[in-house]
Every structure is written in C-alpha cells, then in structure tokens.
C-alpha cells in the first residue's frame, strides 16, 4: 500500500469527536444559544430578550433575531437599540451578497427610527451611527466603501470601550467582512483572531467568539488553530443550525471528513426542523463534499436524490442557488462521470456566478467525453458571464469565472490534441486560483485547478510532473480524494514512493 493511501486511511480512521456533541438539541429541550450580555438603556424588562436577539445574530440566525428585536421594539417603543438590532439582521456580513437590495429601504427606515428615538448612551449612539454608514447613500456609494467606513467606526467604538465585549466582537466581525481574498498574509483574519482569542479564554460560552474565530482560521495557513473553536461552538449554541454547521469549515480544511459529516448531518436536521432552507442546503453541500472525499459515494447520491425532491427552491438566492447547483455538479465531476456532467443545466433565475458552475461542468464534461467541438459554446457563455460580472463590479466572482473558463479551454485543447496549450491554460488557472481565497459559502472549488493540472499531466504521461502538482494540492487541501488517487497513480507510474 502506498504511503499516500496509508495517510488517507489514517485520516478516515481518526476517532471522531462525540457525535452527540454535534447533534441538534432535542426538539423539546430548552433553547441553548450561548451567553451574551449586551447592556442597553431600554426598559429592564426587555434586556433578556435583547441579549437573546444578539446571541441569534452571532449565530447568523437572522430571521429569528429580527423577530426577537421586533418584540423588544413593541414592548419598549422608546428602545432605539431594538431598531439597531432589526437593521443588523439585514446586514449579512460574511454572506454573498452581504445586503439584499430589497432590504435596504427596510434597514434604512429602522436606523432612521433609532436615530430619531435617540439614547442617552454615547456607546449606543456609536453602535447606531456606525451601522448607519452601511446603509447611507447605498444607491450611489459602493458597498466596499461603506463597509470600510463601518469597520473604521467600529474600530473607534472598540477603542473607546475596551471592556465592552460586544464592541470588540462586532469589530472583529467587521474586520473579517473586509478581508481581502487576494491577501495571502491573512492580515485582517489575524487581527480579528488577536482580538478574539483572549476573549475566548475569558468568555468561553459566548457564541460569537468561537464562530468568528472559525471564520478567521478558515484558510490553509491558519486552519489548525481553529480546531478548539470548531469543537466548542456546536456545544455552546446547539439550538442554532449555523453553529452546528460551522465546525465543518475547519474540518474540511484539515481533511477530517467524518467530523465534517457529523457536523453537517446535525446542522441539516436542525435547519430542516426550523424551515431554514438556505442553511439546510449549505449543510448539504458540505455534506456531499465530505462524503465524496471519504469515498462514501452512495451516501452522497442519497443527498443528491433528496435535493431533487425538495420543492420550490428559490435559486435566485445565492446561498440556495449555489448549493442546489454545486451538489449535483460535485457528484458527477468528483466521480469522473463526464457524460453526466455534460448533461447538467443551470437552475432557473440563478445568479450569473451560479450559472457559471453549471456551464463549467457541462464544458468539462463535453471535453472529457470526446465532444470537444461542443465546448466552444460553453467557453463563450463563461466569457459572457465573466464580462457581466466585471461590468457590475463583482470582480471576485469575475475572476473565479475566468478561472473556470480557462479550465474548460484547457480540457478542450487537450481533446483537440494541443497538449502544450492545454497545460499552459491549466497552469495559469491554477496559479490564479491559488492566489485568491474562497468565500465562506463554499467548501472550495468543485475540483481545484491544480488537481486538474495533475490529471492533465497524467493524461500526457508526465507522471513526475503530475505528482508534484498533486502533492501541492494535498498541502492546501489535505485528504482530497482525487489528489490522493492521482498522486498514488503518478507515484506508481514514475516508480516513486
């Protein structure tokens, strides 16, 4: 047995932490969201509910949090911070998009109401005025500018209130929301972690602290540092589906597939009970990814089957549309079922960068099943989507679509017997992909471009060069099944161990 496959088996056999810790709480059990203390100057009778709303915010349970803050506003009509809370539920800082255009007028009205009511607390005014910067001139000022203005305001608030836990935690979240995907030093993630780590030791039951630590460490460089927070968060706030899912971000980075499966099974069940379709599909996407990496194809197929039976999915929502598209694409492509991949169609009304995933799958499937002449239509579609995204100012996803386009072009060139052109295109795609981080909504690319480069080199009988690429993939994505299989094959062909 090769060394690489021995490593793979060891990863699979690592004892999982207790599944009970990851399972959703019993439906009749008391709600458990962690411990939050956010003192406000409203009626004392609403303080406990306000704290509950903030706890829900920290676990991204936005709809539930909005209902709580609405209740606080009804109970105390002079509570300005209740309206701050409602406006915060429309600011999804780490999601794509962070603000839905349709909710901007709603949030603006709530912030305006908070400012009109006023408060005798300078600290509360700072929270309200900082959030107002996110919605101010939303039609004319780019979101990136407004988000940086908010970060700076939260920095000032945190500096003036050093003993205020919520000021520090919300400032850390603002830092994470403004991280640069191309920053390979992960400067903002490290700055946020430096704020949060001491707080985690002092307030181990606060839900936001481990949650945001997981996000700070959700990259290849820092992932091992995220294990303590990953293994704690689901126990702190098991009533929140997102808290049950989030540990799998670290488990995925480290190739701990059984832990990821347990995490996402619990998250999916909890989200289903709470009718949170977006969170349910998000967990299902990570679940399929983990099943496929651990060789559990039958279990992955069952999730695909269940997805097809889910009625009336609103695929215009990025979170729902992405998962609903990526799940069947992953299932086909990870198993090298090229005819199956070539038959995939994008969901109706999906955002353009979601459509691109389905177009990519079709293009790669066509090229690798001997239908290279048909790939040019898909390449043109990807080029059109890339241009559409650049015109709209969405440079991150435009770059990702450009990478997908080059991958299809590379496989098409290979099928048309242009091996040099194929390798050059795929290497450029791999280098570009390595230079940009994934977003939190995805477990990663369907197949890393560098892994595809290894596959391409294997097809061209360059086993030694292929092995080098597969090894690099496994450094950044430990336990990836395709890279392990490719490396084993390349090692056998080149008589290396």
VENLIN-V380714 format. One line per field, one symbol per residue. psi: psi as a letter, one per 40 degrees, with the letter a starting at -180 (. if undefined). Layout:
psi->???
//
This chain:
psi->hiddddddddddehhiihdddeiiiideiihheahhhghieahdeedddddddddddeefgddddddddddddddgeegdddddddddeeggdeihidhhddeddddddddddddddiiehdddddddddddddehfdddhidddddddddddddddddegdehdddddddddddddeihdeheefddddddddddddddddgeehddddddddddegiddeddeeddddedddddfeehdddddddedddddefgdddddddddddddddddefgdddddddddddddddddeegddddddddddddehifhgedhdddddddddddddddddefgddddeehiiiheiideddddddddddddddefffddedddddddddddddddddeegdddddddddddddddddddddefgddddddddddddddddehiiideieiidhidddddddddddefgddddddddddddddghehdddddddddddddefi.
//
